[in-house]
Amino acid sequence: MNTNERHPQVLWAQREGLLYLTVELHDAQDAKIDLTESSIDFSNTTDDMLYKFHLDFYKPINPKESKKTLTGRKTVMLLEKQEDEWWPRLTKDTKKLAFVKTDFDHWKDSDDSGDEEPDFSGMDFSQMGGMGGMPDLSALAGAGAADEAADEDEGEGEDEATSKPKD
């Protein structure tokens, strides 16, 4: 690799029959991606720098059944495995590649129950607080104080019942 070439960061995760492969590189809409049963070649020029990599997969995939989405910040690929099984690693080579990392947002272990994705369709997120900090909880302050006072009263009654009489 010459000095004007770099590896983009690549994140991967898997399911029994799928691989998630994410290339984190901005302005990659014109990326050249050559996907075969046994490997992937990626290259893109961003900010006058060539980013590229080649990976030989641990086992074959189905390139025709695989999907990719190119956005302004990353390239996301869903690669269908030829065999529904869990791979011990992404590549044939056992050597760890510094630019390939685990994608914990999509990771699922082989012993996790079910292959279903979380279903958030019935949830109303509009009632949740914003990212600016906690919402105003002052209305709850009175309820918490009343609960603490009730707990203290219960505790006092127990102390009197178990304490020895004064002489």
Secondary structure, 3 states (H helix, E strand, C coil): CCCCEECCEEEEEECCCEEEEEEECCCCCCCEEEECCCEEEEEEEECCEEEEEEEEECCCEEEEEEEEEECCCEEEEEEEECCCCCCCCCECCCCCCCCEEECCCCCCCCCCCCCCCCCCCCCCHHHCCCCCCCCCCHHHHHHHHHHHHHHHHHHHHHHHHHCCCCC
